[in-house]
Amino acid sequence: MMETTITNLRKNLFETINQVIRFNSEVRVSTKNGNAILISEEDYEGIMETLYLNSIPGMVQSIRSAADEPIEECAKYVPGEEW
């Protein structure tokens, strides 16, 4: 994780944001009042989706069970099929 101060972030804001987006890297920004983390929108959305899925009762177990299922036993996707 890259680290910078708020002063340096101000000087290099455009470049820093482009790096965060391009390389999905995080930046810890330190200030007198504490620290903040700068992340890409893609990473943020991934975190939010993970939190949402973990909030659904039984979802984590369902995902783990599916990961253990042999690929040969998985149902085939049929375009237009109703779930």
PDB file of N, CA, C and O in Angstrom:
ATOM      1  N   MET A   1       0.856  -1.175   0.000  1.00  0.00           N
ATOM      2  CA  MET A   1       0.000   0.000   0.000  1.00  0.00           C
ATOM      3  C   MET A   1       0.895   1.229   0.000  1.00  0.00           C
ATOM      4  O   MET A   1       1.837   1.334   0.785  1.00  0.00           O
ATOM      5  N   MET A   2       0.586   2.140  -0.881  1.00  0.00           N
ATOM      6  CA  MET A   2       1.324   3.396  -0.948  1.00  0.00           C
ATOM      7  C   MET A   2       0.903   4.290   0.215  1.00  0.00           C
ATOM      8  O   MET A   2      -0.254   4.258   0.634  1.00  0.00           O
ATOM      9  N   GLU A   3       1.819   5.076   0.732  1.00  0.00           N
ATOM     10  CA  GLU A   3       1.506   6.013   1.805  1.00  0.00           C
ATOM     11  C   GLU A   3       1.958   7.413   1.413  1.00  0.00           C
ATOM     12  O   GLU A   3       2.991   7.592   0.767  1.00  0.00           O
ATOM     13  N   THR A   4       1.172   8.393   1.812  1.00  0.00           N
ATOM     14  CA  THR A   4       1.519   9.782   1.529  1.00  0.00           C
ATOM     15  C   THR A   4       0.888  10.683   2.584  1.00  0.00           C
ATOM     16  O   THR A   4       0.036  10.258   3.363  1.00  0.00           O
ATOM     17  N   THR A   5       1.318  11.904   2.587  1.00  0.00           N
ATOM     18  CA  THR A   5       0.711  12.898   3.466  1.00  0.00           C
ATOM     19  C   THR A   5      -0.340  13.663   2.674  1.00  0.00           C
ATOM     20  O   THR A   5      -0.361  13.618   1.444  1.00  0.00           O
ATOM     21  N   ILE A   6      -1.197  14.353   3.378  1.00  0.00           N
ATOM     22  CA  ILE A   6      -2.231  15.136   2.698  1.00  0.00           C
ATOM     23  C   ILE A   6      -1.605  16.236   1.845  1.00  0.00           C
ATOM     24  O   ILE A   6      -2.126  16.574   0.782  1.00  0.00           O
ATOM     25  N   THR A   7      -0.500  16.788   2.306  1.00  0.00           N
ATOM     26  CA  THR A   7       0.195  17.838   1.545  1.00  0.00           C
ATOM     27  C   THR A   7       0.713  17.287   0.225  1.00  0.00           C
ATOM     28  O   THR A   7       0.535  17.908  -0.823  1.00  0.00           O
ATOM     29  N   ASN A   8       1.352  16.125   0.271  1.00  0.00           N
ATOM     30  CA  ASN A   8       1.851  15.519  -0.962  1.00  0.00           C
ATOM     31  C   ASN A   8       0.714  15.063  -1.871  1.00  0.00           C
ATOM     32  O   ASN A   8       0.830  15.135  -3.094  1.00  0.00           O
ATOM     33  N   LEU A   9      -0.374  14.599  -1.283  1.00  0.00           N
ATOM     34  CA  LEU A   9      -1.532  14.203  -2.089  1.00  0.00           C
ATOM     35  C   LEU A   9      -2.064  15.400  -2.863  1.00  0.00           C
ATOM     36  O   LEU A   9      -2.389  15.278  -4.044  1.00  0.00           O
ATOM     37  N   ARG A  10      -2.156  16.544  -2.220  1.00  0.00           N
ATOM     38  CA  ARG A  10      -2.636  17.753  -2.903  1.00  0.00           C
ATOM     39  C   ARG A  10      -1.747  18.089  -4.098  1.00  0.00           C
ATOM     40  O   ARG A  10      -2.240  18.474  -5.158  1.00  0.00           O
ATOM     41  N   LYS A  11      -0.439  17.942  -3.922  1.00  0.00           N
ATOM     42  CA  LYS A  11       0.510  18.272  -4.997  1.00  0.00           C
ATOM     43  C   LYS A  11       0.394  17.304  -6.166  1.00  0.00           C
ATOM     44  O   LYS A  11       0.589  17.690  -7.319  1.00  0.00           O
ATOM     45  N   ASN A  12       0.077  16.045  -5.867  1.00  0.00           N
ATOM     46  CA  ASN A  12       0.088  15.001  -6.888  1.00  0.00           C
ATOM     47  C   ASN A  12      -1.267  14.313  -7.044  1.00  0.00           C
ATOM     48  O   ASN A  12      -1.330  13.130  -7.377  1.00  0.00           O
ATOM     49  N   LEU A  13      -2.334  15.042  -6.806  1.00  0.00           N
ATOM     50  CA  LEU A  13      -3.656  14.432  -6.769  1.00  0.00           C
ATOM     51  C   LEU A  13      -4.008  13.691  -8.058  1.00  0.00           C
ATOM     52  O   LEU A  13      -4.412  12.528  -8.018  1.00  0.00           O
ATOM     53  N   PHE A  14      -3.857  14.353  -9.186  1.00  0.00           N
ATOM     54  CA  PHE A  14      -4.236  13.740 -10.468  1.00  0.00           C
ATOM     55  C   PHE A  14      -3.445  12.459 -10.709  1.00  0.00           C
ATOM     56  O   PHE A  14      -4.028  11.430 -11.052  1.00  0.00           O
ATOM     57  N   GLU A  15      -2.143  12.508 -10.537  1.00  0.00           N
ATOM     58  CA  GLU A  15      -1.281  11.347 -10.753  1.00  0.00           C
ATOM     59  C   GLU A  15      -1.612  10.214  -9.778  1.00  0.00           C
ATOM     60  O   GLU A  15      -1.659   9.047 -10.168  1.00  0.00           O
ATOM     61  N   THR A  16      -1.841  10.563  -8.514  1.00  0.00           N
ATOM     62  CA  THR A  16      -2.152   9.551  -7.508  1.00  0.00           C
ATOM     63  C   THR A  16      -3.473   8.856  -7.810  1.00  0.00           C
ATOM     64  O   THR A  16      -3.557   7.631  -7.727  1.00  0.00           O
ATOM     65  N   ILE A  17      -4.490   9.609  -8.153  1.00  0.00           N
ATOM     66  CA  ILE A  17      -5.788   9.018  -8.475  1.00  0.00           C
ATOM     67  C   ILE A  17      -5.680   8.121  -9.703  1.00  0.00           C
ATOM     68  O   ILE A  17      -6.281   7.047  -9.737  1.00  0.00           O
ATOM     69  N   ASN A  18      -4.928   8.544 -10.702  1.00  0.00           N
ATOM     70  CA  ASN A  18      -4.744   7.698 -11.884  1.00  0.00           C
ATOM     71  C   ASN A  18      -4.058   6.382 -11.531  1.00  0.00           C
ATOM     72  O   ASN A  18      -4.419   5.342 -12.082  1.00  0.00           O
ATOM     73  N   GLN A  19      -3.088   6.399 -10.635  1.00  0.00           N
ATOM     74  CA  GLN A  19      -2.422   5.166 -10.201  1.00  0.00           C
ATOM     75  C   GLN A  19      -3.387   4.250  -9.454  1.00  0.00           C
ATOM     76  O   GLN A  19      -3.392   3.037  -9.659  1.00  0.00           O
ATOM     77  N   VAL A  20      -4.195   4.842  -8.594  1.00  0.00           N
ATOM     78  CA  VAL A  20      -5.175   4.057  -7.834  1.00  0.00           C
ATOM     79  C   VAL A  20      -6.144   3.359  -8.788  1.00  0.00           C
ATOM     80  O   VAL A  20      -6.452   2.180  -8.610  1.00  0.00           O
ATOM     81  N   ILE A  21      -6.614   4.070  -9.778  1.00  0.00           N
ATOM     82  CA  ILE A  21      -7.561   3.503 -10.741  1.00  0.00           C
ATOM     83  C   ILE A  21      -6.877   2.469 -11.635  1.00  0.00           C
ATOM     84  O   ILE A  21      -7.390   1.367 -11.830  1.00  0.00           O
ATOM     85  N   ARG A  22      -5.740   2.827 -12.163  1.00  0.00           N
ATOM     86  CA  ARG A  22      -5.054   1.978 -13.144  1.00  0.00           C
ATOM     87  C   ARG A  22      -4.543   0.667 -12.555  1.00  0.00           C
ATOM     88  O   ARG A  22      -4.640  -0.385 -13.187  1.00  0.00           O
ATOM     89  N   PHE A  23      -4.000   0.734 -11.345  1.00  0.00           N
ATOM     90  CA  PHE A  23      -3.367  -0.438 -10.753  1.00  0.00           C
ATOM     91  C   PHE A  23      -4.144  -1.024  -9.578  1.00  0.00           C
ATOM     92  O   PHE A  23      -3.659  -1.936  -8.909  1.00  0.00           O
ATOM     93  N   ASN A  24      -5.351  -0.507  -9.321  1.00  0.00           N
ATOM     94  CA  ASN A  24      -6.162  -0.959  -8.180  1.00  0.00           C
ATOM     95  C   ASN A  24      -5.336  -0.991  -6.897  1.00  0.00           C
ATOM     96  O   ASN A  24      -5.417  -1.932  -6.107  1.00  0.00           O
ATOM     97  N   SER A  25      -4.549   0.049  -6.712  1.00  0.00           N
ATOM     98  CA  SER A  25      -3.732   0.144  -5.500  1.00  0.00           C
ATOM     99  C   SER A  25      -4.437   1.049  -4.503  1.00  0.00           C
ATOM    100  O   SER A  25      -5.275   1.874  -4.867  1.00  0.00           O
ATOM    101  N   GLU A  26      -4.081   0.876  -3.243  1.00  0.00           N
ATOM    102  CA  GLU A  26      -4.654   1.717  -2.199  1.00  0.00           C
ATOM    103  C   GLU A  26      -3.599   2.726  -1.769  1.00  0.00           C
ATOM    104  O   GLU A  26      -2.398   2.485  -1.885  1.00  0.00           O
ATOM    105  N   VAL A  27      -4.076   3.863  -1.272  1.00  0.00           N
ATOM    106  CA  VAL A  27      -3.168   4.892  -0.768  1.00  0.00           C
ATOM    107  C   VAL A  27      -3.633   5.295   0.627  1.00  0.00           C
ATOM    108  O   VAL A  27      -4.781   5.697   0.815  1.00  0.00           O
ATOM    109  N   ARG A  28      -2.737   5.184   1.596  1.00  0.00           N
ATOM    110  CA  ARG A  28      -3.027   5.668   2.950  1.00  0.00           C
ATOM    111  C   ARG A  28      -2.574   7.131   2.993  1.00  0.00           C
ATOM    112  O   ARG A  28      -1.417   7.451   2.719  1.00  0.00           O
ATOM    113  N   VAL A  29      -3.512   7.998   3.341  1.00  0.00           N
ATOM    114  CA  VAL A  29      -3.224   9.427   3.422  1.00  0.00           C
ATOM    115  C   VAL A  29      -3.234   9.825   4.894  1.00  0.00           C
ATOM    116  O   VAL A  29      -4.249   9.695   5.577  1.00  0.00           O
ATOM    117  N   SER A  30      -2.099  10.307   5.369  1.00  0.00           N
ATOM    118  CA  SER A  30      -2.024  10.701   6.780  1.00  0.00           C
ATOM    119  C   SER A  30      -2.211  12.205   6.917  1.00  0.00           C
ATOM    120  O   SER A  30      -1.676  12.998   6.142  1.00  0.00           O
ATOM    121  N   THR A  31      -2.990  12.566   7.933  1.00  0.00           N
ATOM    122  CA  THR A  31      -3.242  13.973   8.250  1.00  0.00           C
ATOM    123  C   THR A  31      -3.048  14.156   9.755  1.00  0.00           C
ATOM    124  O   THR A  31      -2.816  13.194  10.487  1.00  0.00           O
ATOM    125  N   LYS A  32      -3.145  15.382  10.191  1.00  0.00           N
ATOM    126  CA  LYS A  32      -3.034  15.665  11.625  1.00  0.00           C
ATOM    127  C   LYS A  32      -4.188  15.039  12.405  1.00  0.00           C
ATOM    128  O   LYS A  32      -4.043  14.699  13.579  1.00  0.00           O
ATOM    129  N   ASN A  33      -5.330  14.891  11.742  1.00  0.00           N
ATOM    130  CA  ASN A  33      -6.533  14.392  12.406  1.00  0.00           C
ATOM    131  C   ASN A  33      -6.723  12.889  12.283  1.00  0.00           C
ATOM    132  O   ASN A  33      -7.693  12.350  12.815  1.00  0.00           O
ATOM    133  N   GLY A  34      -5.831  12.208  11.603  1.00  0.00           N
ATOM    134  CA  GLY A  34      -5.953  10.765  11.407  1.00  0.00           C
ATOM    135  C   GLY A  34      -5.630  10.387   9.985  1.00  0.00           C
ATOM    136  O   GLY A  34      -5.128  11.203   9.212  1.00  0.00           O
ATOM    137  N   ASN A  35      -5.916   9.158   9.643  1.00  0.00           N
ATOM    138  CA  ASN A  35      -5.596   8.644   8.308  1.00  0.00           C
ATOM    139  C   ASN A  35      -6.862   8.346   7.527  1.00  0.00           C
ATOM    140  O   ASN A  35      -7.937   8.137   8.089  1.00  0.00           O
ATOM    141  N   ALA A  36      -6.697   8.334   6.202  1.00  0.00           N
ATOM    142  CA  ALA A  36      -7.780   7.952   5.299  1.00  0.00           C
ATOM    143  C   ALA A  36      -7.183   7.029   4.242  1.00  0.00           C
ATOM    144  O   ALA A  36      -5.980   7.060   3.982  1.00  0.00           O
ATOM    145  N   ILE A  37      -8.031   6.217   3.643  1.00  0.00           N
ATOM    146  CA  ILE A  37      -7.597   5.311   2.585  1.00  0.00           C
ATOM    147  C   ILE A  37      -8.294   5.713   1.290  1.00  0.00           C
ATOM    148  O   ILE A  37      -9.512   5.892   1.254  1.00  0.00           O
ATOM    149  N   LEU A  38      -7.511   5.850   0.239  1.00  0.00           N
ATOM    150  CA  LEU A  38      -8.026   6.173  -1.090  1.00  0.00           C
ATOM    151  C   LEU A  38      -8.017   4.882  -1.901  1.00  0.00           C
ATOM    152  O   LEU A  38      -6.969   4.259  -2.066  1.00  0.00           O
ATOM    153  N   ILE A  39      -9.199   4.472  -2.416  1.00  0.00           N
ATOM    154  CA  ILE A  39      -9.307   3.261  -3.222  1.00  0.00           C
ATOM    155  C   ILE A  39     -10.089   3.572  -4.495  1.00  0.00           C
ATOM    156  O   ILE A  39     -10.781   4.586  -4.584  1.00  0.00           O
ATOM    157  N   SER A  40      -9.965   2.682  -5.476  1.00  0.00           N
ATOM    158  CA  SER A  40     -10.691   2.866  -6.728  1.00  0.00           C
ATOM    159  C   SER A  40     -12.174   2.546  -6.534  1.00  0.00           C
ATOM    160  O   SER A  40     -12.559   1.859  -5.588  1.00  0.00           O
ATOM    161  N   GLU A  41     -12.971   3.046  -7.429  1.00  0.00           N
ATOM    162  CA  GLU A  41     -14.405   2.742  -7.392  1.00  0.00           C
ATOM    163  C   GLU A  41     -14.633   1.247  -7.576  1.00  0.00           C
ATOM    164  O   GLU A  41     -15.522   0.673  -6.947  1.00  0.00           O
ATOM    165  N   GLU A  42     -13.844   0.617  -8.428  1.00  0.00           N
ATOM    166  CA  GLU A  42     -13.971  -0.824  -8.660  1.00  0.00           C
ATOM    167  C   GLU A  42     -13.721  -1.603  -7.370  1.00  0.00           C
ATOM    168  O   GLU A  42     -14.466  -2.529  -7.052  1.00  0.00           O
ATOM    169  N   ASP A  43     -12.676  -1.233  -6.628  1.00  0.00           N
ATOM    170  CA  ASP A  43     -12.401  -1.900  -5.358  1.00  0.00           C
ATOM    171  C   ASP A  43     -13.508  -1.633  -4.342  1.00  0.00           C
ATOM    172  O   ASP A  43     -13.918  -2.539  -3.616  1.00  0.00           O
ATOM    173  N   TYR A  44     -13.984  -0.406  -4.290  1.00  0.00           N
ATOM    174  CA  TYR A  44     -15.067  -0.062  -3.368  1.00  0.00           C
ATOM    175  C   TYR A  44     -16.314  -0.900  -3.656  1.00  0.00           C
ATOM    176  O   TYR A  44     -16.924  -1.450  -2.739  1.00  0.00           O
ATOM    177  N   GLU A  45     -16.687  -0.992  -4.938  1.00  0.00           N
ATOM    178  CA  GLU A  45     -17.869  -1.771  -5.299  1.00  0.00           C
ATOM    179  C   GLU A  45     -17.683  -3.244  -4.942  1.00  0.00           C
ATOM    180  O   GLU A  45     -18.636  -3.903  -4.527  1.00  0.00           O
ATOM    181  N   GLY A  46     -16.461  -3.768  -5.101  1.00  0.00           N
ATOM    182  CA  GLY A  46     -16.182  -5.144  -4.721  1.00  0.00           C
ATOM    183  C   GLY A  46     -16.346  -5.365  -3.227  1.00  0.00           C
ATOM    184  O   GLY A  46     -16.894  -6.381  -2.800  1.00  0.00           O
ATOM    185  N   ILE A  47     -15.874  -4.421  -2.440  1.00  0.00           N
ATOM    186  CA  ILE A  47     -16.019  -4.500  -0.986  1.00  0.00           C
ATOM    187  C   ILE A  47     -17.499  -4.461  -0.601  1.00  0.00           C
ATOM    188  O   ILE A  47     -17.949  -5.245   0.236  1.00  0.00           O
ATOM    189  N   MET A  48     -18.246  -3.555  -1.209  1.00  0.00           N
ATOM    190  CA  MET A  48     -19.672  -3.436  -0.898  1.00  0.00           C
ATOM    191  C   MET A  48     -20.427  -4.708  -1.288  1.00  0.00           C
ATOM    192  O   MET A  48     -21.319  -5.146  -0.562  1.00  0.00           O
ATOM    193  N   GLU A  49     -20.075  -5.300  -2.428  1.00  0.00           N
ATOM    194  CA  GLU A  49     -20.739  -6.534  -2.844  1.00  0.00           C
ATOM    195  C   GLU A  49     -20.420  -7.672  -1.876  1.00  0.00           C
ATOM    196  O   GLU A  49     -21.298  -8.459  -1.523  1.00  0.00           O
ATOM    197  N   THR A  50     -19.160  -7.751  -1.452  1.00  0.00           N
ATOM    198  CA  THR A  50     -18.766  -8.784  -0.494  1.00  0.00           C
ATOM    199  C   THR A  50     -19.517  -8.618   0.820  1.00  0.00           C
ATOM    200  O   THR A  50     -20.001  -9.599   1.385  1.00  0.00           O
ATOM    201  N   LEU A  51     -19.618  -7.389   1.311  1.00  0.00           N
ATOM    202  CA  LEU A  51     -20.364  -7.148   2.546  1.00  0.00           C
ATOM    203  C   LEU A  51     -21.828  -7.523   2.390  1.00  0.00           C
ATOM    204  O   LEU A  51     -22.422  -8.107   3.297  1.00  0.00           O
ATOM    205  N   TYR A  52     -22.411  -7.190   1.250  1.00  0.00           N
ATOM    206  CA  TYR A  52     -23.810  -7.517   0.999  1.00  0.00           C
ATOM    207  C   TYR A  52     -24.005  -9.032   0.986  1.00  0.00           C
ATOM    208  O   TYR A  52     -24.907  -9.549   1.646  1.00  0.00           O
ATOM    209  N   LEU A  53     -23.167  -9.740   0.241  1.00  0.00           N
ATOM    210  CA  LEU A  53     -23.306 -11.195   0.158  1.00  0.00           C
ATOM    211  C   LEU A  53     -23.113 -11.852   1.514  1.00  0.00           C
ATOM    212  O   LEU A  53     -23.795 -12.826   1.834  1.00  0.00           O
ATOM    213  N   ASN A  54     -22.193 -11.330   2.315  1.00  0.00           N
ATOM    214  CA  ASN A  54     -21.977 -11.878   3.654  1.00  0.00           C
ATOM    215  C   ASN A  54     -23.133 -11.587   4.596  1.00  0.00           C
ATOM    216  O   ASN A  54     -23.275 -12.257   5.619  1.00  0.00           O
ATOM    217  N   SER A  55     -23.960 -10.604   4.271  1.00  0.00           N
ATOM    218  CA  SER A  55     -25.089 -10.258   5.137  1.00  0.00           C
ATOM    219  C   SER A  55     -26.304 -11.155   4.900  1.00  0.00           C
ATOM    220  O   SER A  55     -27.233 -11.159   5.707  1.00  0.00           O
ATOM    221  N   ILE A  56     -26.306 -11.908   3.813  1.00  0.00           N
ATOM    222  CA  ILE A  56     -27.422 -12.785   3.495  1.00  0.00           C
ATOM    223  C   ILE A  56     -27.231 -14.104   4.246  1.00  0.00           C
ATOM    224  O   ILE A  56     -26.233 -14.792   4.034  1.00  0.00           O
ATOM    225  N   PRO A  57     -28.171 -14.464   5.118  1.00  0.00           N
ATOM    226  CA  PRO A  57     -28.022 -15.710   5.881  1.00  0.00           C
ATOM    227  C   PRO A  57     -27.831 -16.919   4.964  1.00  0.00           C
ATOM    228  O   PRO A  57     -28.603 -17.131   4.028  1.00  0.00           O
ATOM    229  N   GLY A  58     -26.802 -17.698   5.244  1.00  0.00           N
ATOM    230  CA  GLY A  58     -26.536 -18.916   4.491  1.00  0.00           C
ATOM    231  C   GLY A  58     -25.767 -18.729   3.196  1.00  0.00           C
ATOM    232  O   GLY A  58     -25.360 -19.714   2.579  1.00  0.00           O
ATOM    233  N   MET A  59     -25.558 -17.499   2.772  1.00  0.00           N
ATOM    234  CA  MET A  59     -24.905 -17.262   1.477  1.00  0.00           C
ATOM    235  C   MET A  59     -23.451 -17.720   1.476  1.00  0.00           C
ATOM    236  O   MET A  59     -23.000 -18.327   0.505  1.00  0.00           O
ATOM    237  N   VAL A  60     -22.719 -17.445   2.535  1.00  0.00           N
ATOM    238  CA  VAL A  60     -21.300 -17.837   2.588  1.00  0.00           C
ATOM    239  C   VAL A  60     -21.185 -19.360   2.492  1.00  0.00           C
ATOM    240  O   VAL A  60     -20.354 -19.876   1.746  1.00  0.00           O
ATOM    241  N   GLN A  61     -22.012 -20.067   3.240  1.00  0.00           N
ATOM    242  CA  GLN A  61     -21.979 -21.529   3.186  1.00  0.00           C
ATOM    243  C   GLN A  61     -22.349 -22.028   1.798  1.00  0.00           C
ATOM    244  O   GLN A  61     -21.756 -22.990   1.309  1.00  0.00           O
ATOM    245  N   SER A  62     -23.313 -21.393   1.161  1.00  0.00           N
ATOM    246  CA  SER A  62     -23.728 -21.784  -0.180  1.00  0.00           C
ATOM    247  C   SER A  62     -22.583 -21.598  -1.180  1.00  0.00           C
ATOM    248  O   SER A  62     -22.360 -22.452  -2.039  1.00  0.00           O
ATOM    249  N   ILE A  63     -21.876 -20.504  -1.069  1.00  0.00           N
ATOM    250  CA  ILE A  63     -20.741 -20.238  -1.963  1.00  0.00           C
ATOM    251  C   ILE A  63     -19.628 -21.257  -1.715  1.00  0.00           C
ATOM    252  O   ILE A  63     -19.034 -21.775  -2.660  1.00  0.00           O
ATOM    253  N   ARG A  64     -19.353 -21.535  -0.461  1.00  0.00           N
ATOM    254  CA  ARG A  64     -18.314 -22.531  -0.136  1.00  0.00           C
ATOM    255  C   ARG A  64     -18.698 -23.919  -0.656  1.00  0.00           C
ATOM    256  O   ARG A  64     -17.852 -24.640  -1.185  1.00  0.00           O
ATOM    257  N   SER A  65     -19.957 -24.288  -0.508  1.00  0.00           N
ATOM    258  CA  SER A  65     -20.418 -25.587  -1.008  1.00  0.00           C
ATOM    259  C   SER A  65     -20.282 -25.662  -2.524  1.00  0.00           C
ATOM    260  O   SER A  65     -19.859 -26.682  -3.069  1.00  0.00           O
ATOM    261  N   ALA A  66     -20.639 -24.587  -3.192  1.00  0.00           N
ATOM    262  CA  ALA A  66     -20.539 -24.560  -4.651  1.00  0.00           C
ATOM    263  C   ALA A  66     -19.086 -24.658  -5.103  1.00  0.00           C
ATOM    264  O   ALA A  66     -18.799 -25.279  -6.127  1.00  0.00           O
ATOM    265  N   ALA A  67     -18.178 -24.062  -4.363  1.00  0.00           N
ATOM    266  CA  ALA A  67     -16.760 -24.117  -4.722  1.00  0.00           C
ATOM    267  C   ALA A  67     -16.215 -25.537  -4.619  1.00  0.00           C
ATOM    268  O   ALA A  67     -15.276 -25.894  -5.330  1.00  0.00           O
ATOM    269  N   ASP A  68     -16.792 -26.339  -3.747  1.00  0.00           N
ATOM    270  CA  ASP A  68     -16.346 -27.722  -3.567  1.00  0.00           C
ATOM    271  C   ASP A  68     -16.987 -28.695  -4.561  1.00  0.00           C
ATOM    272  O   ASP A  68     -16.561 -29.844  -4.675  1.00  0.00           O
ATOM    273  N   GLU A  69     -18.003 -28.230  -5.270  1.00  0.00           N
ATOM    274  CA  GLU A  69     -18.721 -29.106  -6.204  1.00  0.00           C
ATOM    275  C   GLU A  69     -17.878 -29.336  -7.460  1.00  0.00           C
ATOM    276  O   GLU A  69     -17.396 -28.377  -8.063  1.00  0.00           O
ATOM    277  N   PRO A  70     -17.696 -30.598  -7.859  1.00  0.00           N
ATOM    278  CA  PRO A  70     -16.922 -30.873  -9.080  1.00  0.00           C
ATOM    279  C   PRO A  70     -17.585 -30.224 -10.292  1.00  0.00           C
ATOM    280  O   PRO A  70     -18.811 -30.219 -10.402  1.00  0.00           O
ATOM    281  N   ILE A  71     -16.790 -29.685 -11.187  1.00  0.00           N
ATOM    282  CA  ILE A  71     -17.311 -28.959 -12.347  1.00  0.00           C
ATOM    283  C   ILE A  71     -18.203 -29.850 -13.212  1.00  0.00           C
ATOM    284  O   ILE A  71     -19.144 -29.366 -13.840  1.00  0.00           O
ATOM    285  N   GLU A  72     -17.907 -31.149 -13.243  1.00  0.00           N
ATOM    286  CA  GLU A  72     -18.711 -32.070 -14.053  1.00  0.00           C
ATOM    287  C   GLU A  72     -20.151 -32.184 -13.540  1.00  0.00           C
ATOM    288  O   GLU A  72     -21.062 -32.518 -14.297  1.00  0.00           O
ATOM    289  N   GLU A  73     -20.344 -31.905 -12.258  1.00  0.00           N
ATOM    290  CA  GLU A  73     -21.672 -32.029 -11.658  1.00  0.00           C
ATOM    291  C   GLU A  73     -22.468 -30.717 -11.692  1.00  0.00           C
ATOM    292  O   GLU A  73     -23.630 -30.684 -11.288  1.00  0.00           O
ATOM    293  N   CYS A  74     -21.858 -29.672 -12.160  1.00  0.00           N
ATOM    294  CA  CYS A  74     -22.533 -28.366 -12.200  1.00  0.00           C
ATOM    295  C   CYS A  74     -23.560 -28.342 -13.332  1.00  0.00           C
ATOM    296  O   CYS A  74     -23.363 -28.954 -14.381  1.00  0.00           O
ATOM    297  N   ALA A  75     -24.644 -27.631 -13.101  1.00  0.00           N
ATOM    298  CA  ALA A  75     -25.665 -27.476 -14.134  1.00  0.00           C
ATOM    299  C   ALA A  75     -25.111 -26.602 -15.246  1.00  0.00           C
ATOM    300  O   ALA A  75     -24.315 -25.697 -14.999  1.00  0.00           O
ATOM    301  N   LYS A  76     -25.531 -26.874 -16.452  1.00  0.00           N
ATOM    302  CA  LYS A  76     -25.108 -26.092 -17.615  1.00  0.00           C
ATOM    303  C   LYS A  76     -26.018 -24.876 -17.755  1.00  0.00           C
ATOM    304  O   LYS A  76     -27.228 -24.969 -17.547  1.00  0.00           O
ATOM    305  N   TYR A  77     -25.432 -23.746 -18.108  1.00  0.00           N
ATOM    306  CA  TYR A  77     -26.200 -22.523 -18.331  1.00  0.00           C
ATOM    307  C   TYR A  77     -26.874 -22.600 -19.695  1.00  0.00           C
ATOM    308  O   TYR A  77     -26.249 -22.921 -20.706  1.00  0.00           O
ATOM    309  N   VAL A  78     -28.155 -22.297 -19.690  1.00  0.00           N
ATOM    310  CA  VAL A  78     -28.926 -22.251 -20.929  1.00  0.00           C
ATOM    311  C   VAL A  78     -29.415 -20.816 -21.101  1.00  0.00           C
ATOM    312  O   VAL A  78     -30.201 -20.335 -20.284  1.00  0.00           O
ATOM    313  N   PRO A  79     -28.964 -20.121 -22.151  1.00  0.00           N
ATOM    314  CA  PRO A  79     -29.414 -18.737 -22.349  1.00  0.00           C
ATOM    315  C   PRO A  79     -30.936 -18.633 -22.376  1.00  0.00           C
ATOM    316  O   PRO A  79     -31.612 -19.414 -23.045  1.00  0.00           O
ATOM    317  N   GLY A  80     -31.458 -17.670 -21.648  1.00  0.00           N
ATOM    318  CA  GLY A  80     -32.891 -17.443 -21.597  1.00  0.00           C
ATOM    319  C   GLY A  80     -33.607 -18.281 -20.550  1.00  0.00           C
ATOM    320  O   GLY A  80     -34.805 -18.100 -20.328  1.00  0.00           O
ATOM    321  N   GLU A  81     -32.896 -19.189 -19.909  1.00  0.00           N
ATOM    322  CA  GLU A  81     -33.506 -20.049 -18.893  1.00  0.00           C
ATOM    323  C   GLU A  81     -33.899 -19.217 -17.666  1.00  0.00           C
ATOM    324  O   GLU A  81     -33.134 -18.362 -17.219  1.00  0.00           O
ATOM    325  N   GLU A  82     -35.083 -19.471 -17.134  1.00  0.00           N
ATOM    326  CA  GLU A  82     -35.512 -18.775 -15.926  1.00  0.00           C
ATOM    327  C   GLU A  82     -34.931 -19.478 -14.706  1.00  0.00           C
ATOM    328  O   GLU A  82     -34.886 -20.707 -14.644  1.00  0.00           O
ATOM    329  N   TRP A  83     -34.499 -18.699 -13.760  1.00  0.00           N
ATOM    330  CA  TRP A  83     -33.932 -19.263 -12.542  1.00  0.00           C
ATOM    331  C   TRP A  83     -35.013 -19.295 -11.539  1.00  0.00           C
ATOM    332  O   TRP A  83     -34.794 -19.732 -10.409  1.00  0.00           O
TER     333      TRP A  83
END
